[in-house]
């Protein structure tokens, strides 16, 4: 199984502030959509794409709390 990743920077954000956390969450979601995107339009592909996005966002949140 191939794994694709994108680095999401938070170095310019104040992660202690709600605004910084929100900006980071937006960056993570945008990156997840890019990595998980599929051109297929069937239900199974769309479900897999959404599952991928959900997992990537959860991983991004977990990484942010460890930083």
Phi, psi and omega in degrees: 000128178280141177242127178249141179220157175227135175280137178242118183275141173233008186296336180265006184249149172269098185287353176276349181257150176302323180294318178294318178296320179293318179297318179297316179300321178295320178295318180297315181295318178297318178296318179298318179297323179293312183292323187268354186301143176225149177270355182279144186245012179278162184301316182298318180292319179294322177294316178297320178298314180294321177298320178297313179299313180301316180294319180294319178295318178298319179295322178295320177295318180297319179295323181293325181285338178276339185285000000 
